[in-house]
């Protein structure tokens, strides 16, 4: 669980830093600027969910999965708009897949 949380924090910081750099190089008339407008909060939410997972564990499963879905959507959208390249997309999706595998492996059995 701590490994997944650390991975979420690291991936969120890396992709968020890349998105913030788009603000420096592009203005509001360019597509990369608007992709950064959505990827930056998605990355921040991914980092926040990682921190919550680190401190609260299983109690924040739904927030963690929601953050993974938002991050996955932002990553795929940025890739489809040709703003994010394959390495960044791979990094983002590795984080999403790690969270979803963790969620699947730690699910609790339904009460009988």
C-alpha positions as CSV (number, residue, x, y, z in Angstrom):
1,X,0.0,0.0,0.0
2,X,2.8,2.4,0.8
3,X,4.5,1.5,-2.5
4,X,1.4,2.4,-4.4
5,X,1.0,5.7,-2.4
6,X,4.6,6.6,-3.1
7,X,4.2,5.7,-6.8
8,X,1.1,7.9,-7.0
9,X,2.9,10.8,-5.4
10,X,6.0,10.5,-7.7
11,X,3.9,10.1,-10.9
12,X,1.6,13.0,-10.0
13,X,4.6,15.3,-9.3
14,X,6.3,14.3,-12.5
15,X,3.3,14.8,-14.7
16,X,2.2,17.9,-12.9
17,X,5.6,19.5,-13.3
18,X,5.4,18.8,-17.0
19,X,2.0,20.3,-17.2
20,X,3.0,23.4,-15.3
21,X,5.9,23.9,-17.7
22,X,3.3,24.1,-20.5
23,X,2.0,27.3,-18.9
24,X,5.4,28.8,-19.3
25,X,5.8,28.1,-23.0
26,X,2.3,28.4,-24.4
27,X,-0.4,31.0,-24.2
28,X,-4.2,30.6,-24.0
29,X,-4.4,30.4,-27.8
30,X,-2.5,27.1,-27.9
31,X,-3.9,23.6,-27.2
32,X,-1.0,22.6,-24.8
33,X,-2.0,25.4,-22.5
34,X,-5.6,24.1,-22.2
35,X,-4.4,20.5,-21.8
36,X,-2.2,21.8,-18.9
37,X,-5.2,23.5,-17.4
38,X,-6.8,20.1,-16.9
39,X,-3.7,17.9,-16.3
40,X,-2.4,20.1,-13.5
41,X,-5.4,19.7,-11.2
42,X,-5.6,16.0,-12.1
43,X,-2.0,15.5,-11.1
44,X,-2.5,17.5,-7.9
45,X,-5.6,15.3,-7.0
46,X,-3.5,12.2,-7.8
47,X,-0.8,13.4,-5.4
48,X,-3.3,14.3,-2.7
49,X,-4.9,10.8,-3.1
50,X,-1.5,9.3,-2.7
51,X,-0.8,11.2,0.5
52,X,-4.2,10.2,1.8
53,X,-3.5,6.6,1.0
54,X,-0.2,6.8,2.8
55,X,-1.7,8.1,6.0
56,X,-5.2,6.6,6.0
57,X,-4.8,3.3,4.1
58,X,-7.9,1.3,3.2
59,X,-10.3,4.0,4.4
60,X,-9.7,6.2,1.3
61,X,-10.0,3.5,-1.4
62,X,-12.8,5.3,-3.2
63,X,-10.9,8.6,-3.4
64,X,-7.8,6.8,-4.6
65,X,-9.8,5.0,-7.4
66,X,-11.5,8.3,-8.4
67,X,-8.1,10.0,-8.6
68,X,-6.8,7.2,-10.8
69,X,-9.8,7.5,-13.2
70,X,-9.3,11.2,-13.4
71,X,-5.6,10.9,-14.0
72,X,-6.2,8.2,-16.6
73,X,-8.7,10.3,-18.5
74,X,-6.4,13.4,-18.4
75,X,-3.5,11.3,-19.6
76,X,-5.4,9.7,-22.5
77,X,-6.9,13.0,-23.5
78,X,-3.5,14.8,-23.6
79,X,-2.1,11.9,-25.6
80,X,-5.0,12.0,-28.1
81,X,-4.5,15.8,-28.6
82,X,-0.8,15.1,-29.3
83,X,0.4,17.2,-26.4
84,X,1.7,14.4,-24.2
85,X,4.2,11.9,-25.8
86,X,4.3,8.2,-25.4
87,X,6.8,8.2,-22.5
88,X,4.7,10.5,-20.4
89,X,1.6,8.6,-21.3
90,X,3.3,5.4,-20.3
91,X,4.3,6.9,-16.9
92,X,0.8,8.1,-16.3
93,X,-0.9,4.9,-17.2
94,X,1.5,2.8,-15.1
95,X,0.3,4.8,-12.1
96,X,-3.3,4.3,-13.0
97,X,-2.8,0.5,-13.6
98,X,-0.9,0.2,-10.3
99,X,-3.8,1.8,-8.4
100,X,-6.5,-0.3,-10.1
101,X,-4.5,-3.5,-9.5
102,X,-4.1,-2.5,-5.8
103,X,-7.8,-1.8,-5.6
104,X,-8.7,-5.1,-7.1
105,X,-6.3,-7.1,-4.9
106,X,-7.4,-5.4,-1.7
107,X,-11.2,-5.6,-2.2
108,X,-13.1,-7.1,0.7
109,X,-15.5,-10.0,0.3
110,X,-19.2,-9.2,0.2
111,X,-21.0,-10.1,3.4
112,X,-22.9,-13.4,3.1
